[in-house]
Amino acid sequence: MKHNPDDRRDNVDKIQNNIDHTIQNMEVAEEMLTLTDDPKKKKSLKDKNDRRRDALDGMKNEIKDEANDKQHKYK
């Protein structure tokens, strides 16, 4: 069985795509917060957005690392 080589050329694009989708999901959740009166639903949406914010921080750090590695030709 052959091992596939590590191809990181599109990692920055993939991470940026994930960031974009996460932000879109956060915006939808914020909109839903204004439309619901259910306290459990509000808490759930707020908790999800808190986790998304944490994930965004990690993705932003990761994209910086990948962009730096790409600039230096993955050396």
C-alpha positions as CSV (number, residue, x, y, z in Angstrom):
1,M,0.0,0.0,0.0
2,K,1.4,3.4,-1.0
3,H,1.5,6.3,1.4
4,N,0.1,9.5,-0.1
5,P,2.5,12.4,0.1
6,D,1.6,15.4,2.3
7,D,0.1,18.0,-0.1
8,R,-0.4,21.3,1.8
9,R,-0.6,23.6,-1.1
10,D,-4.4,24.3,-0.6
11,N,-4.4,24.3,3.2
12,V,-4.7,28.1,3.4
13,D,-7.7,28.0,1.1
14,K,-9.4,25.2,3.0
15,I,-8.8,26.9,6.4
16,Q,-10.2,30.2,5.0
17,N,-13.2,28.4,3.7
18,N,-13.8,26.9,7.2
19,I,-13.4,30.4,8.7
20,D,-15.9,31.8,6.3
21,H,-18.5,29.1,7.0
22,T,-18.0,29.4,10.8
23,I,-18.6,33.2,10.6
24,Q,-21.8,32.5,8.5
25,N,-23.0,30.0,11.1
26,M,-22.4,32.5,13.9
27,E,-24.4,35.2,12.0
28,V,-27.3,32.8,11.5
29,A,-27.2,31.9,15.2
30,E,-27.2,35.6,16.2
31,E,-30.2,36.2,14.0
32,M,-32.0,33.2,15.5
33,L,-31.3,34.6,19.0
34,T,-33.4,37.6,18.1
35,L,-36.3,35.4,16.9
36,T,-36.7,33.0,19.8
37,D,-38.0,33.5,23.3
38,D,-37.0,30.0,24.4
39,P,-34.3,30.4,27.2
40,K,-32.9,26.9,26.4
41,K,-32.6,27.6,22.7
42,K,-30.9,31.0,23.5
43,K,-28.4,29.4,25.8
44,S,-27.7,26.7,23.3
45,L,-27.1,29.2,20.5
46,K,-24.9,31.4,22.7
47,D,-22.9,28.4,23.8
48,K,-22.4,27.3,20.2
49,N,-21.2,30.8,19.2
50,D,-18.7,30.8,22.1
51,R,-17.3,27.5,20.9
52,R,-17.2,28.9,17.3
53,R,-15.3,32.0,18.5
54,D,-12.7,29.7,20.2
55,A,-12.5,27.6,17.0
56,L,-12.0,30.8,14.9
57,D,-9.1,31.8,17.1
58,G,-7.4,28.5,16.5
59,M,-8.1,28.6,12.7
60,K,-6.7,32.1,12.5
61,N,-3.5,31.0,14.1
62,E,-3.4,27.9,11.9
63,I,-3.9,29.9,8.7
64,K,-1.0,32.2,9.8
65,D,1.3,29.2,10.2
66,E,0.2,27.7,6.9
67,A,0.7,31.0,5.0
68,N,4.1,31.4,6.5
69,D,5.1,27.8,5.6
70,K,3.7,28.3,2.1
71,Q,5.7,31.5,1.7
72,H,8.9,29.6,2.7
73,K,8.1,26.7,0.4
74,Y,7.3,24.3,3.3
75,K,10.9,24.1,4.3
